[in-house]
Amino acid sequence: MIHFLRALGLLAILSGPATAQQADIRFGGLQQDTTLPVEVTSDSLSVDQASGAAVFTGNVTAKQGEMRLTAGTIRVEYAEGNQGIDKLIASDGVTLVSPTDAAEATEAVYTIASGNVVMTGNVLLTQGGAAISGERLTVNLTDGTGTMTGQVRTIFTPGGAP
């Protein structure tokens, strides 16, 4: 019965009317040390020396600490003078996973210096048994906070854990 109610709740999230245009969210599981190394694996890699970018394609996974970002393509843009990674730009079905939270979107941009991940396009965030959907999710990995905007939908279970 509980699985039926959860499935019904997820269906309502995905098809119901907007309940708010913005939701502020706490991401304890997505709090991350952004100074840790980033490891990227993929089926293939192409490097553009002129633009200073590397494009990973096919089954791409970028790991940093306990955080994992997967996508069909991830473009790595380097800081000026090739002094480290500036941004990871993920597309073709993006999933961001931490030990307790997961988010899916069409695209994501992770700016390493600021620790911000901006996910856009049919975003779905799951935290335990709760789910929130919207058009744009901005997560600050440094302090574990975030904001969902654009046709935000969620279901709250009365008496459930926060």
KAVEN-V201350 format. One line per field, one symbol per residue. ss: DSSP state (A for helix, B for strand, O for the rest). psi: psi as a letter, one per 40 degrees, with the letter a starting at -180 (. if undefined). burial: I if it has 24 or more other C-alpha atoms within 12 Angstrom, else O. Layout:
# KAVEN-V201350
ss = ???
psi = ???
burial = ???
This chain:
# KAVEN-V201350
ss = OAAAAAAAAAAAAAAOOOOBBBBBBBOAAAOOOOOOOOBBBOOBBBBBOOOOBBBBBBBBBBBBOOBBBBBBBBBBBBOAAAOOBBBBBBBOOBBBBOOOBBBBBOBBBBBOOOOBBBBBBBBBBBBOOBBBBBBBBBBBOOOOBBBBBBBBBBOOOOOOOO
psi = ddddddddddddddeiiheieihhihgdeehiheeiihhhiidihihhddefihhhihfhhhhhbeihhiidhhhhhiihefgihdihhiifghhhhadeiiiiidiihhhddeehhhhihfhhhhhbeiihiadhhhhhddefiihhigfhhihhhheii.
burial = OOOOOOOOIIOOIIOOOOOOOOIOIIIOIIIIIIOOOIOIOIOOOOOOOOOOIIIIIOIIIIIIOIIIIIIIIIIIIIOOOOOOIIIIIIIIIIIIIIOOIIIIIIIIIIIIOOIIIIIIIIIIIIIOIIIIIIIIIIIIIIOIIIIIIIIIIIIOOOOOOO
